[in-house]
């Protein structure tokens, strides 16, 4: 104990420039907290604010606002922060980051105002409702040298970072393809559907259709695993725009309801690395989901990307003997196809952050600010993911292959660790 204290004192007495990197880290000061505020206090804000207020030490959550003052007042009281107006947040010089948790049609207006006020922005999925709006925000962020990050951030969870490491380390061989199916049933059939802001169901409004609402989770993870996309094609669109409020207990029972967003799309993606992918996203059918990446040696079956961790199952041919009932291969025949036995292996998690970590993208952005690096949830990723959905819908409309105009870097992988609880945060401080 005494020897270690003496060694530490000697390190502190040396000029930092002369020290090796490992020793320099021992003398570095703790990063200054990043003051943040939330705009939009709807349902999803609860888990965001819980994590931002207590899970990530780099964040100092100081305030929140909402168009409905009662909602922001409740959140402020619960988390011990200030109830503020949008204007107060934007005019506060100490607030560096705005977490935009408004509904999709408000994303552009709120994010633009924050960027114009000199704030870095992290916005819920998707970035905006139109590609033109997204392009304007990206240009504005670049011109003001500000970060513009877009959810979902689930790919930073331990399950997806582990999947990334397994793929990068060659566990499935050379990646060849990736496929995703996510179907659900969104209908105006609840007794309070859209009656007031607390029951506003954005997935059936512009910018919130299932390709954007759930598709973003899959697209972000596809880019995390395989990189950017070169071109896309698609079929589908809005299959049933004219509907009615179908619950007899609803105040507008049997009145018409117009769905003004895409509800079912099937798409094909060609990645820059030569891999191909398929997606099927629908809110017009029963619930089903699957997500897997296929390689030359094996397939990796993954979990729903709305979650930060789950089962990762490796499926590959085994070297075990064929079952007894399998007919023997005739020794005299040549070029006979011999099929092995497919075995399944549940893989361990190699990274932390396995629970509901909404807000981890903002925490990573805060460390990026302090350490002078690119955030993993960088704007090019969110823009590229949005353009993939936009391009598929354009292909649905025109019947032509859509050539992507944007590209993005694969986000840097978080290093593997066996750290638990609050110690996990050091993996973001890179």
N, C-alpha and C positions, 0 to 999 in steps of 0.2 A: 504494500500500500504506500509506504513512505517513498520507495524507489519510483513508483509510478508518478507520484506528486512532484518529485524532483525532476523527472524527465519532462513532465508537462511544463514546469517552470522554465526549464532550459529552452524548450520549443517557443514559449511565449517571449523569451528574451531575444530570440533571433529575428532578423528582418524577414518578413514574410516571403520576399522574392527569392531568398536563398533556400527556402524549405522545399522538400519534395511535396508533390501534390497531396499525398495522403496526410502529411503533417500540416500543410496549409489549411486543409479542411478543419483540423482540430482547432485552429485559431480564428476561423471565420465567425462573424457575428450572425446571429439568427436573422433570417430575412424579415424585413419590415412588413407588417400585415398590410393587405390590400383592402381598403374600405369599399364596400359594395352595398348596393340597394336593389330591391326587387320592385319592378313595376308589373302589376297584375297579380291579384291575390285570390285567384280561383282555386279549384280543387287541387291541382298539381302543385300549387305553391307550398302546401304544407310540408311535404317531404323534402322539397328543395330547401326551404327555410330551416327546417330541422337540421339538415346536414350542414348547411352553410353556417348556421349559428353555433354548432357544437362539434362537428366531425373534423373539419379542416382548420388547422391552426393558422394557416396563411390568410384566411378570410376573416375580416371584421365586418359582419353584417350590421349595418347601422340604421337602416330604415326601409319602409315599404309604402307603396301607394296603390290605389285602385280607384276606378271610376265610381265604385260604390263605397263610400267612406266606412260603412259598417264592416265591410270585409277587411279593409286594411287596418281598422282599429282592432279587430279581433286578432289578427296575425301579430300586430305590434305588441299587444298585451301578452300574447302567448309566448313570444320569443324575446321579450324585454328590449325591444328596439323602438325607434321613433315612427309614429304615423306621420307620413309626409304627403305632399302633393307631387305630381310629376315635376312641376316647375321648381319646387324646393330641392328635389333630387338633382335635377339638371343644373341648378345654379349653385349647388354646394361644391366648392373647390376641393374639398377633401375626399369626395366620393370619386373613385377612379373607374369603377366598373358598374354597369347597369345590367341586371339579369332581367330580360324581357320575357315575361310569362303571360303575356296577353293572348287573346285568341288570334288565329292566323291572319284574319283580315286587318288586324291592327299592328301586325309585326312591322310592316314597312314604316308606318308613321312614327311609331314609338322608337324604333331603332334609328331612323334618320334623325329624329330630334336629339337623341342621345349622342350620336356621332357629331352632329353640329355643335353640341355643347362640349365636345372634347372628351367624351367618355368612351372607354372601351365597352364593347357590347357582347353579351352572350345571349342568344335568342333561342327560344324553344323551336322545335321543328314545325314546318320547314321555314327557311329563311324569310320568304315572302309568299305572295299568292301568284305573282307573275314573274317570268324571267327578266322582263324589263326592269321591274322594281329591284330584283336581286342584283342585277348589273349595276344599277344606280348606287345601291348601298356599297357594293364592293369597290366601285370607283371612288366613292366618298371616303371610305375607310382608308384606302391607299393614299389618297391626297392628303389626309390628315395624320397619316402614320399611326393609325389606331387598329387594334385587334377587333375583328368581327367574327365571332365564333357561333356555330349553329349546332344545336342538339339534333339527334340523340347522341348521348355520350356513353351509352351502354357498352360500346366496344372497348372502353377503357377498363371495364370490369375484369375480374380475375379469370372468369371462364373464357372470355373472348381473347384476352391476352395470352392465355394458355393455348388456345386453338391456333393463334397466330404463330406462337413459338413452335408448336408441333409441325405446322405446315412449313415454316421457314427452315426447320431443321431436317426436312425431308422424310418425315415419318410416313407420309402417304406417297412418297416418290415425287415425281414431277407433277404439279397440279395440272389438270386437264380441263375440268369443268366445275361449275357450281350451280346449284338449283335451289329455288325457294318457292314455297307455296304458303300463302296465308289467306284463308277465307273466313269470313264471319258474316253476321247478319245484322245490318243496321237498318232499322225501320222506325218510323214515328209512331210507335205503338205503346209507349209508356204514358201514364196518366198526366205527367207534368212536362212532357216533351216540349222544349222551347217556350214554356209559359213565361219564364222570367230568366234573367241572366244566370242564376244559379243552376238552371236546368237547360242552358243553351247547349245544344249537341252539335259542336262544330264539325264532326266528321261528315255531316250531310250538308255542309255549307262550303262555299268557295275556299280553296286552299286547305280543306280539312278532309277531303275524300280519302278513302282507305289507301290509295297509292301514296298519298302524302303522310297520312296519320300513322299507318303501320309500315308502309313500304320503306320509309326512311330508315327504320331500324335495320332492315335487311341490306339496303344499299350501302349504308355506312360500313356495315360489317363486311360486305363483299369487297369494298375498296380497302378496308383494313387488311383483309386476307390476301387479295390478289392485285391490288393497285388500280390505277385509273382505267376508264373505259374509252374505247376508240369510236365505236358506233353502235347504234341500237335499232331495233325494229319492234313493231307492236301491233296488236289488235285489241279492240274493246272500246270502252268509253263509258258513257252514261246510259245504262241499259234500260232504266225505268225512271225517267225524270218526273212523271206525273203520278203523285201518290196522294194519300189522304190520311188524316189523323184517325187511326183505327181503333183507339181504345175508347169504349163507351164512357169512361170516367173523365176523359179529357174535355176541357171546356170548349174546344174547337172540334169535337167529334164529327167525323164525316166531311169536314171542310177540306178543300184541296191543299196540298203541300208540294211545292216545287223543289226537287233536288237539283241544285245548280253546281254539281261537281261530278267528277268521274268516279264511277263505283266499281268497275271491273276492267282490269287490263292484264293481258298476257304479253310478255316481252322477251326478246332475245338480246343478249349483250355480247359484244366482242371486246375483250380486254386488250390493252396495249401489249401485254406479255404473251398474247396468242391464245389464252384460255377463252372459253365460251361460257355463257351463263344463261339461265332461263328463270323467269319470275312469273308468278300468277298471284295477283292480289285482287280480292273481291270482297265486297260487303253485301253481295246479293245472294249468298248461299249459306249453307251450314258451316259450323266451325271446324276448321282443319288447318294444321300447319306442319311443315317439314322444312328442314334446312340442312344441306349436306354439300361437302366439297369432295370431288373425286380426283384421284391421282393415278399414276401408272402402277403403283404398288398396293394401294388401299384406298378406302373411303373413310371420311370423318363425318359422322352423323352428329349434328349439333342441336342446340336447344333454341327456344324462341328468343330472338334478339331483343325483345322488350325487357329481358332480365339480364342481370350482370354475371350470372353464373348458372350452371346446370350441368346435365350429363354430357360428356364428350365420349362417344363410342367409336372406336376404331374397328372397321370391318375389313378383314384381309384374308387371303388364302392361307391356310395352315399347312405346315409340313407333316401333320399327322397322317397316318394311313387312312385310306378311303374307307367308308363304312363297309361292313361285311356284305351288305346286299348289293353293293355296286359291282357290276360285271367286270371281270378282269380284262386288262388291255391285252389283246392278242399280240404275242411277241413278234410274230412274223410280219404284221402290218406296219407300214410306214406312214408318217404324217397323220397319226391318229390324235385328235384333240383330247387331251387329258385335263379334266376339270378337278381342281382340288376342293377341299372342304373350307367353306367360309366360316371363320370364327369371329367372335366379337369380344372386344376388350375395353372395359371402362377405364378411361385415362384419369390420372390425378390432376388436380389443380396445381399450377406452378406459380401462381401470382395471388396477391391479396385483392381486397375489395370485392368480396363475393356477395354481399347483401345489396339492398337497394341504395345505391350511391348517387342518386340524382344530385347533380351539382359538382361531381368530380371533374367535369370538363372545365367549369369555371375555376376550380382550385388549380388545375393544371395550367390554365391560362394565367392565373396569378403568379405561379412560380415562373412561367415564361416571361412575364413582365419583370420580375425581380432578377432573373438569371440571364436575360438578354437572348432568349432562344425563341423558336417558333412554337406556338401552342399546338398540341396534338389535335385539338378540335378546330383547326385553323379554317379561315374563311373559304379558301379554295376547295376544301373538302365538302363543306356544306353547299357551296355553289355547284360543284361538279355533281353531287348527289341529286340536287334539284334539277339540274339540266338533264340528267339521265331520265328522270320521270317525265320531264317536259318533252324530251326527244321521243320517248316511246309514244306519248300522246300525239305528238306531231305525226309520227309514222302511222298511228291509227287513223288520223285524219286524211293524210295524203296518199297512203299506200306505198310510201317510199322509205328507203333506208335513211336514217338520220345520222349524219356525221357530227360527232361532238365538236364543239368549238372551244371547250375548256379542258384543262387537264389539272391534275393535282398530284402532289407527292403522297405516297403512303405515309400515314402518321408514324412517327418513331415509336417503336415498341417499348413498353415499360419493362424494366428489368425484372426478371424472376426473383422471387423472394419467399421466405418462409415466415415473414413477419406477421404479426397479428395485431388486432385492435389499433390503437393510435400510432403504433410504430410504422404502420404501412405507409404513412404519408411521406417518409423519406424517399420512397421510390419516385415521387413526383418532383422532388427537389433536385433536378438534374440540369 
